Amino acid sequence: MVMKVIPLKVRSGTGNVAAALFSGGPLADTRGRPLRDLRISVTDRCNFRCTYCMPREVFDAGYKFLPHDAILSFEEIARLARVFVGLGVEKIRLTGGEPLVRRDVPRLIELLAPLGVELTLTTNGSLLSKNAVLLKKAGLHRVTVSLDSLDDATFRAMNDADFPVAKVIEGIAAAAAAGLGPVKINMVVKRGVNDDGILAMAERWRGTGHIMRFIEFMDVGSTNGWRMDDVVPSAEVVRRISERWKLEPVGAN
Ligand code: SF4
């Protein structure tokens, strides 16, 4: 029997999914914390080459992505999702690569919608304008958009695909208009690359109802040349913003 594979991520500490599946009990990690969020990567491909994630030197024309017949079909994903929901999962997040480069993702959403759990999608926003209404109609609840800079030149350099920032901003507006809000906006902050845009980003989205999140540049393995010098700690982000505006704690969401 050939077993199909998909980059499939499960969150909540270090969950012992296999053990839970075999025992048939609710999913929990080794500390007994319930596992409620499931991330499903629908593709390992992306139309961007963000330097901190899929650097072009590694993910070049010769890079071997998963062959199409090794990726789970939408029906298989839905079946797997149903099993996880039966084990206590309450929220499913679709990710990639870039999930919207996979054809007909709204059809997958339609298959997942009857499960009655929260459905969200993380995207680079490049294909959101043309998909937002279809995704909403299919049953998606919210989107998270990665946006590293409002400065077009910086944004194009960081996505290394010469993709203009205006199109992503259009995508965020389309998502909000389609009812996929509040949109979460993630900015990966890299010192000397885009950290000079922290205040501009805060200013652009404050008061819009969207949720702005500043993410520390993380080591994602051995491919992105991570160095501590490139990290802007979150405490520094908070300090810089609080020098401009008064900050107040908000509840977890
Ligand atoms: S858009 Fe997302 S998945 Fe694609 S290269 Fe950038 S960080 Fe990675």
Residues whose N, C-alpha, C, O or C-beta is under 5 A from the ligand:
A	BS01	SF4	C46 F48 R49 C50 C53 M54 G97 E98 N124
